[in-house]
Amino acid sequence: MSPPRLTSHINFIRGVRLAGEPHTWDIQITYPADSTQGKVTSVTPHEPSTKDDFECPLALPALTHPHIHLDKAFIHSTPEYAPFLPTTGTFQEALSSTTKAKQQFSHSDIIRRGEWLLAESVTSGVTAMRAFVEVDHTVQLICLEAAVDLKNLWRDSCDIQIVCFAQDPIFSSEYGEQNMEFLETALRKYSQVDVIGTTPYVESSPEAAKQNIEWAIDRALGLKKHVDFHLDYNLDSNKDALVWHVLHTLKQRSWTTHSTDKRVMLGHCTRLTLFTENEWARLATEIHENKLPLSFVGLPTSDIYMASPPRTSGDCKSPQDRPRGTLQVLEMIRKYSLDAVIGVNNVGNSFTPWGLPDPLSLACLGVGIYQAGSQADAELLYECVSTRARAAIGLSSSHSDLCVKQGCQPDLLLVHDRDDTGCGLSRPRTNVAEVVWTPPGKLNRDVVSGGRLKFSPFAGADSDSLYQI
Ligand SMILES: [Zn+2]
């Protein structure tokens, strides 16, 4: 096992650029004796102050995975799972082949694939994540046990929030009852579980899906945990959206921003892209008027791969008319003042065989998917994989903008312009938008977690003057 090595606590980071600021700055971090958490206690002009010195690194808030599957990562990179590689690429195939692959999961195998995910994520700049691990009759508690071990091992570099997750039915199917028993055992046995997650749409009927929603909300409320649903993952206007039942149940149980600091997350929700203007307005009004602590997470790499409208043999659409759907998170934030973020979801498995566990590559994809070309769009996309994602999963009480300031947590991503071409050239990224439009390679990312710098094989000679430890 190999969590990254970190330096001792950094006291000063000197001469960095900040988002939206023209000059260079010194960041002071202090560590109160009564707390394990450091804080940024001052940000002051660097002397001598240099304007637009793009050789100085750009210091930004670190990245966050608001939704990622730890136990199913990189199945495709593991030779023993070769029989389960996709052949048709359908959702049904992904469900059935992953169920078969899960029969072979072992503790050591989950640790190995999980560490690949953690290593690539942390090196990308991720210092916090909401990690889903499945609990059901097939894997029983082995994914959860591995996640608890990884949470402990990697705690200095990444805050891993564990979701005890029912990917399978719990109120229908042959194994529903057994799956539920394993969930209850997991919740009783592991205090490290932070979130209860379920998948209402895999239940065999709308009634069972509603029972699934009510059970998860009641258990989460009772146990003081967050709740997280994979919801409305279709583009079928003939299917009723279950989001209304989630809202109804939250209102009925009085789960509001005033009653608890625990939050509710809804993932995928591609069906909502078929909503009318009136339905969106009603959704936003219900959430705001009832003060529901509710966030949405769009999962674009999975959504555009999997979520397509149903085709029937009789339909007369042109053969290449294949619409895709994923939540328009930027519009949800700006037009409806909803809380929305984006997440990687799956990497290296049949649900999403493509993509990296790098939130910046996801933000970059967002520029294309949302046709979001302005600098302000890029900054909002960065927030969606950083400060907004952190707040949405309940790790901070509110989200800040991207300029590091007094009071910030010392979790930072420093973007450098080291030569990564071998040609003696480097192209500085002068602002946040350029970091999103053309994400820097890992060679140009320094990661500070809890005020400690992750040792990097790429660190330059500038590190000694930059970080005062
Ligand atoms: Zn998911």
Residues whose N, C-alpha, C, O or C-beta is under 5 A from the ligand:
A	BS01	ZN	N345
